[in-house]
């Protein structure tokens, strides 16, 4: 898993991942690991919390995950909660972070193929270069 300081998962589109050197943004539509992470975090909600869709989830590396749910009609309902870092399994979080970094820093591979054609009088060399960019996830 890459190093990061903070991740902000917004329900309305782009998400931010912030580390010491940079601040990047990734669209929720690109993230296949986002829903499993959110579903897992919801399972950790205290019993007094009314689970609603999230407005934003703040992830502070090695500190807390803060689930900020959308309010209900009853303003007394508690829809947000905090999970301490050591109290949850990081598997789905690691998968999400790896996916985000795979989108931000895709791997580019260049393949060069040389074809040599020899006849009795000439030798010709044809070079074909193929470049592909893909996420490592």
C-alpha positions, 0 to 999 in steps of 0.5 A: 500500500502506498503512503498517504496522509489523508483520503477524503471520499465524497459522495458527490463525485471526486475523491482526494488522496493526499500525501506529503508531496501531492494532492490527487483527485479520482472520480468515484466512477473509476473506483470498483473497490469503493463500494466494498470499503463503504459497506465494510465501514458501515458494518462497524457502526455503533448500534446507536447510529442510524446508517444513512448514505455517506456524505463524506468519509475521512481517512486519516492514516494510522489514526481514524476513519470518520464516516459522516452520514447524511442527516435524517429528517429527525435531526436528533438521529446520529448518522456519523461515527468514528472508527479507531485505526487499530479496530478495523481490518485494513484489507478493503482499505488497502485494496481501495488505496492500491486502486486509487494509486493505480489510476493516478500512477498507471504503468506504461509498458513499451514493447519494441519488436524488430523484424529482419527480412533478408533476401539474397541482395538486401537486408531490411529491418522493420521496427514496431513499437507498442506502448500500453498504459494500464493500472497495476490493479 
